[in-house]
């Protein structure tokens, strides 16, 4: 009989429990004047670290964002850009 590794369930919300924002070298920055609230950034974010604010715009939860840039690539209005992360010594 062939042995298999045990099944391990991994939640797509893993960053909710692990603040992974310190991993990134660049961070996405939203420009609300260009945003049309299409929700593509929210839909495609693999870390679920984008949420709606009280004005109906999306905001990035930087404590959990790894800086992968997927939100930048899927934004049709180019309302999100990547900027170098500044970390004081």
Backbone bond lengths (Angstrom), bond angles and torsions (degrees), N, CA, C in turn:
res aa  C-N    CA-C-N  psi(-1)  N-CA   C-N-CA  omega(-1)  CA-C   N-CA-C  phi
1 X - - - 1.441 - - 1.527 109.20 -
2 X 1.321 116.17 134.71 1.460 122.16 -179.35 1.524 110.39 -80.99
3 X 1.321 116.41 133.57 1.469 120.14 178.53 1.523 109.34 -91.67
4 X 1.310 114.57 143.32 1.466 121.33 177.65 1.522 109.41 -120.18
5 X 1.310 114.42 151.80 1.452 119.17 175.11 1.520 109.19 -65.85
6 X 1.311 117.87 148.11 1.463 119.48 179.48 1.521 110.73 -63.61
7 X 1.325 115.28 147.37 1.458 121.36 178.12 1.517 108.92 -71.24
8 X 1.310 116.21 128.67 1.460 121.39 178.72 1.522 107.98 -119.00
9 X 1.303 116.81 118.71 1.471 121.27 178.45 1.520 108.96 -81.37
10 X 1.310 115.92 128.28 1.455 121.56 178.48 1.513 107.90 -118.81
11 X 1.286 115.97 123.47 1.460 120.70 -179.62 1.522 110.08 -80.47
12 X 1.328 116.67 140.20 1.463 119.54 173.78 1.518 110.22 -70.57
13 X 1.314 117.71 -7.71 1.463 122.24 177.98 1.523 111.77 -99.24
14 X 1.328 116.47 27.72 1.459 119.81 -175.12 1.522 112.55 -60.78
15 X 1.324 118.25 -31.09 1.451 119.63 -179.13 1.516 112.31 -72.62
16 X 1.325 118.02 -17.16 1.456 119.92 176.37 1.521 109.78 -62.35
17 X 1.315 116.11 -30.96 1.454 121.05 -179.43 1.530 112.40 -97.57
18 X 1.317 117.35 -13.87 1.462 122.04 -177.66 1.522 109.24 -129.54
19 X 1.299 116.43 111.12 1.463 119.73 179.64 1.526 108.59 -74.30
20 X 1.322 115.00 102.36 1.464 121.21 -173.77 1.524 112.83 -102.81
21 X 1.313 117.84 10.03 1.454 121.28 -177.66 1.515 114.72 -62.68
22 X 1.315 117.79 -21.70 1.465 120.81 179.62 1.520 112.79 -74.77
23 X 1.317 118.41 -6.69 1.458 122.07 -177.07 1.516 113.31 -79.24
24 X 1.295 118.70 -20.76 1.465 121.08 -168.60 1.530 113.07 -86.75
25 X 1.339 114.63 153.75 1.461 122.58 173.36 1.524 110.08 -102.03
26 X 1.348 115.90 -26.66 1.459 121.59 177.34 1.519 108.34 -127.43
27 X 1.326 115.32 153.64 1.455 118.80 178.17 1.521 110.05 -128.15
28 X 1.346 116.98 147.15 1.457 120.18 176.55 1.532 109.58 -78.65
29 X 1.324 115.36 140.56 1.459 121.23 179.17 1.525 107.97 -125.61
30 X 1.328 116.49 128.46 1.459 122.45 -178.17 1.519 111.06 -89.21
31 X 1.331 115.14 141.07 1.462 122.66 172.83 1.528 106.52 -113.05
32 X 1.329 117.08 102.58 1.461 121.42 -175.15 1.526 113.09 -64.29
33 X 1.317 118.23 -25.03 1.462 119.35 -179.60 1.528 111.91 -71.54
34 X 1.327 117.48 -22.85 1.463 121.50 177.71 1.530 112.74 -94.99
35 X 1.314 117.45 -18.72 1.464 122.35 -174.44 1.531 111.08 -70.84
36 X 1.333 116.09 132.66 1.467 120.62 175.51 1.534 111.96 -107.08
37 X 1.321 117.08 12.99 1.465 123.97 176.66 1.529 112.68 59.96
38 X 1.317 117.15 37.08 1.474 121.49 -176.53 1.529 112.85 -75.00
39 X 1.302 118.54 -18.45 1.467 126.92 178.12 1.527 114.88 74.82
40 X 1.325 119.25 10.28 1.465 119.84 178.63 1.531 111.77 -64.95
41 X 1.324 116.98 -37.37 1.471 119.44 178.45 1.517 110.11 -61.63
42 X 1.305 116.73 -43.80 1.458 122.49 179.00 1.530 110.92 -64.56
43 X 1.329 116.03 -42.31 1.465 121.43 -177.85 1.522 112.24 -64.19
44 X 1.327 117.29 -42.64 1.461 121.32 -172.93 1.527 114.71 -92.47
45 X 1.302 119.14 -9.57 1.470 120.68 -179.21 1.529 109.71 -63.02
46 X 1.340 118.02 116.29 1.463 119.97 -177.11 1.532 113.25 -72.28
47 X 1.308 116.82 -15.43 1.465 120.26 -177.59 1.526 112.76 -104.33
48 X 1.319 117.52 3.06 1.474 123.33 -178.20 1.526 111.67 47.82
49 X 1.328 115.82 45.14 1.464 119.65 -179.31 1.530 112.12 -108.67
50 X 1.317 116.54 22.33 1.461 121.90 174.34 1.520 106.78 -117.95
51 X 1.342 115.99 131.65 1.448 120.00 -179.38 1.527 110.71 -138.41
52 X 1.315 115.40 163.18 1.464 121.32 177.38 1.519 110.18 -78.06
53 X 1.341 115.50 139.87 1.456 118.32 172.68 1.536 108.55 -95.16
54 X 1.297 117.37 -176.87 1.465 120.83 -175.88 1.527 113.59 -68.91
55 X 1.338 117.70 -17.49 1.470 122.11 178.25 1.527 112.62 -92.79
56 X 1.319 117.69 1.94 1.460 121.19 -179.99 1.510 114.24 85.44
57 X 1.323 117.33 8.02 1.462 121.61 175.09 1.524 108.54 -95.58
58 X 1.314 115.45 161.51 1.459 119.92 179.73 1.515 110.07 -94.47
59 X 1.312 115.18 143.47 1.464 120.53 176.80 1.514 108.96 -131.15
60 X 1.316 114.38 154.26 1.465 121.40 -176.60 1.519 109.34 -99.08
61 X 1.302 116.28 131.09 1.458 121.69 175.20 1.525 106.99 -88.41
62 X 1.316 115.77 94.57 1.458 121.24 -171.71 1.529 113.90 -64.35
63 X 1.308 118.24 -22.78 1.469 119.48 177.94 1.525 111.58 -62.90
64 X 1.342 116.48 -24.32 1.461 121.37 -174.93 1.528 113.80 -113.21
65 X 1.320 117.73 -12.78 1.471 122.03 -177.03 1.533 110.13 -75.06
66 X 1.333 115.82 128.00 1.469 121.09 179.08 1.521 112.38 -90.92
67 X 1.329 117.57 -6.71 1.457 120.77 178.59 1.511 114.18 77.87
68 X 1.323 117.82 33.09 1.468 120.98 -176.97 1.534 112.34 -71.19
69 X 1.342 117.78 -26.99 1.466 121.02 176.67 1.520 114.98 86.01
70 X 1.313 118.47 5.50 1.463 119.94 178.84 1.520 110.15 -61.61
71 X 1.311 118.08 -39.64 1.469 121.03 179.33 1.527 111.30 -59.82
72 X 1.319 116.78 -36.67 1.461 121.55 178.44 1.523 110.44 -64.93
73 X 1.311 116.26 -43.03 1.465 121.14 -177.42 1.517 113.13 -68.27
74 X 1.336 118.58 -34.62 1.461 120.62 -176.06 1.524 113.66 -89.20
75 X 1.304 118.91 -10.09 1.471 121.58 -177.61 1.531 110.32 -72.87
76 X 1.339 117.61 115.03 1.465 120.07 -177.35 1.529 113.50 -72.25
77 X 1.314 117.82 -20.90 1.467 121.68 -178.26 1.526 112.92 -98.93
78 X 1.324 116.91 1.41 1.478 122.36 -176.94 1.530 110.68 55.07
79 X 1.328 114.72 40.79 1.459 120.99 -179.41 1.524 112.50 -84.36
80 X 1.325 116.56 -5.11 1.464 121.28 179.91 1.525 108.15 -123.63
81 X 1.307 115.91 130.42 1.466 121.22 177.48 1.528 108.22 -126.91
82 X 1.321 115.01 158.24 1.458 120.37 176.67 1.524 108.69 -97.40
83 X 1.333 115.97 134.13 1.456 122.58 177.37 1.522 108.55 -126.83
84 X 1.311 115.41 149.88 1.463 120.00 177.20 1.522 109.98 -60.94
85 X 1.294 114.73 138.46 1.466 121.08 179.36 1.522 108.38 -82.23
86 X 1.307 116.26 128.60 1.457 120.60 176.22 1.516 108.94 -98.93
87 X 1.303 115.52 123.14 1.462 120.57 178.45 1.535 108.55 -124.44
88 X 1.323 115.83 111.61 1.477 117.66 -179.58 1.531 111.74 -64.86
89 X 1.308 114.86 150.03 1.477 120.20 -179.87 1.507 112.25 -71.58
